[in-house]
Amino acid sequence: MQHLLITWILFISLTAFGQNQEIHQLDTEKSTIKWKGTYAFQFSEHQGTVQFQDGRLIVVDDAIIGGDFIIDLTTISNEDYLEGVGPVEHLRNADFFNVPKFPQAQLVITSVEYFPNENIHKMLADLTIKGIAKPIEFWATADGVKKTLETKFKIDRTQWGITHNNKLKNHSISDAIEFYVTLQF
């Protein structure tokens, strides 16, 4: 075991040696995640926010190579909430995100491909929700001067066990959840 640890440390050291690696810490106060869920057969939607707990972006020689982010699901809110109306408490229960058992979600960037002519990054990542990790793909735009990264993407909520216990309602709620993300470093 000790031999494996020494080998791993040596590998990381040699990989990083000669490269200009930087870790950019996420500014959780200025970063935003906006979400939107819609109904499949109605012209209605709910939207809101959830906050980051922590995050970092890894850059080598001015190129993004990875990163990891923790989302605090206890902060989920919805903009259209009125007393007694709105899904926040329902989103926190076991049917959806089961926040008491899984208070965090995590996104780990596993691969980045940069397209300089369009100034866009194709990112592959593992998204973990409710203890279930699934790969996702999204496109992001970085601004080195403003130190921001912006993206929007959709996920199929059912792949992470985000369902509803009422069969009729489950079929009227769209399986897609939209996310609009601005990361500030």
C-alpha positions in Angstrom: 0.0 0.0 0.0 2.8 2.4 0.9 4.5 1.6 -2.4 1.3 2.4 -4.3 1.0 5.8 -2.5 4.6 6.7 -3.2 4.2 5.8 -6.9 1.0 7.9 -7.1 2.7 10.9 -5.4 5.7 10.5 -7.7 3.4 10.3 -10.8 1.5 13.5 -9.8 4.7 15.3 -9.1 6.3 14.4 -12.4 3.1 15.3 -14.3 2.8 18.7 -12.6 6.6 19.4 -12.9 7.3 21.7 -15.8 3.7 22.7 -16.1 2.2 25.9 -14.8 -0.7 24.5 -12.8 -3.1 26.9 -11.1 -6.1 26.2 -8.9 -8.8 28.8 -9.2 -11.0 28.8 -6.1 -14.8 29.4 -6.8 -16.3 32.6 -5.3 -19.5 30.9 -4.0 -21.1 34.3 -3.2 -20.9 35.5 -6.8 -21.5 32.2 -8.6 -25.0 31.2 -9.5 -27.0 28.2 -10.5 -30.5 28.8 -11.8 -32.8 25.9 -12.4 -36.0 25.5 -14.3 -38.5 22.6 -14.4 -41.5 22.5 -16.6 -44.7 20.5 -17.0 -44.9 18.1 -20.0 -48.5 18.9 -20.9 -49.1 22.3 -19.4 -47.8 25.8 -20.1 -46.3 26.2 -16.6 -42.9 26.0 -15.0 -41.0 26.5 -11.7 -37.7 28.1 -11.5 -35.3 29.1 -8.8 -31.7 28.9 -7.6 -29.4 26.7 -5.6 -26.0 27.7 -4.2 -22.5 26.3 -4.4 -20.8 25.2 -1.2 -17.3 24.9 -2.7 -15.5 24.5 -6.0 -12.3 24.9 -7.9 -11.1 25.0 -11.5 -7.8 23.4 -12.5 -5.8 25.2 -15.2 -2.4 24.2 -16.7 -0.6 26.5 -19.0 -3.7 28.7 -19.3 -5.9 25.7 -20.4 -8.7 24.4 -18.3 -8.1 20.7 -17.6 -10.6 19.9 -14.8 -12.4 21.0 -11.7 -14.8 19.9 -9.0 -17.8 21.6 -7.4 -20.1 20.9 -4.5 -23.7 22.1 -4.7 -25.6 22.7 -1.4 -29.0 21.3 -2.0 -30.3 22.7 1.3 -30.3 26.1 -0.4 -32.7 25.1 -3.2 -35.3 27.8 -3.6 -37.9 28.8 -6.2 -38.7 32.3 -7.4 -42.4 31.7 -7.8 -42.9 30.5 -4.2 -45.8 32.0 -2.4 -46.9 30.7 1.0 -48.5 27.3 0.3 -47.7 27.4 -3.4 -44.5 26.2 -5.0 -42.4 23.1 -5.0 -39.5 23.8 -2.7 -40.4 21.5 0.2 -41.5 18.9 -2.3 -38.2 19.1 -4.1 -36.4 18.5 -0.8 -38.3 15.3 0.0 -37.5 11.7 -0.9 -39.6 11.9 -4.2 -37.1 14.3 -5.7 -33.7 15.2 -4.2 -34.1 13.7 -0.7 -32.1 16.5 0.8 -32.1 15.2 4.4 -30.2 12.1 3.2 -28.3 13.7 0.3 -27.7 17.4 1.2 -25.0 17.8 -1.5 -24.6 17.2 -5.2 -21.2 17.1 -6.9 -19.9 17.8 -10.3 -16.3 16.7 -11.3 -15.0 17.8 -14.7 -13.2 14.8 -16.2 -12.2 16.0 -19.7 -12.0 19.4 -21.5 -11.6 20.1 -25.2 -11.1 23.7 -26.2 -12.2 25.2 -29.5 -10.3 28.5 -29.8 -12.0 29.8 -32.9 -15.3 29.9 -31.0 -13.8 30.4 -27.5 -15.8 27.5 -26.2 -15.0 24.4 -24.1 -16.6 21.0 -24.5 -16.6 19.5 -21.0 -17.3 16.0 -19.8 -18.1 15.6 -16.2 -19.5 13.2 -13.6 -22.6 14.6 -11.9 -23.5 12.9 -8.6 -27.1 13.5 -7.2 -28.6 11.3 -4.5 -25.4 9.2 -4.4 -25.8 8.3 -8.1 -23.0 9.4 -10.5 -23.7 9.8 -14.2 -21.6 11.3 -17.0 -22.9 14.5 -18.6 -21.6 16.7 -21.4 -21.9 20.5 -21.6 -20.4 23.4 -23.4 -18.9 26.4 -21.5 -17.5 29.8 -22.3 -14.7 31.2 -20.2 -13.7 34.8 -19.8 -10.1 35.0 -18.5 -10.4 38.8 -17.8 -13.6 38.6 -15.8 -12.5 35.1 -14.4 -15.9 33.6 -15.2 -17.2 30.4 -16.8 -20.7 30.2 -18.1 -22.8 27.2 -19.3 -26.3 26.0 -19.7 -27.4 22.3 -19.9 -30.3 19.9 -19.3 -30.4 16.6 -17.5 -32.9 13.8 -17.4 -33.9 13.8 -13.8 -35.0 10.2 -13.9 -31.4 9.0 -14.4 -30.7 10.2 -10.9 -33.8 8.7 -9.3 -35.5 12.1 -9.2 -39.1 11.0 -9.6 -42.5 11.6 -8.1 -44.6 9.0 -6.3 -47.8 9.9 -8.0 -47.9 8.2 -11.4 -50.2 10.8 -13.0 -48.1 13.7 -11.8 -44.9 11.9 -12.8 -46.1 11.8 -16.4 -47.1 15.5 -16.4 -43.7 16.7 -15.1 -41.1 17.0 -17.7 -38.1 14.7 -17.2 -35.8 17.5 -18.2 -34.3 20.0 -15.6 -32.6 23.0 -17.1 -29.5 24.6 -15.5 -28.0 28.1 -16.2 -24.6 28.4 -14.4 -22.2 31.3 -13.9 -19.0 30.5 -12.1 -17.0 33.4 -10.7 -13.4 32.8 -9.6 
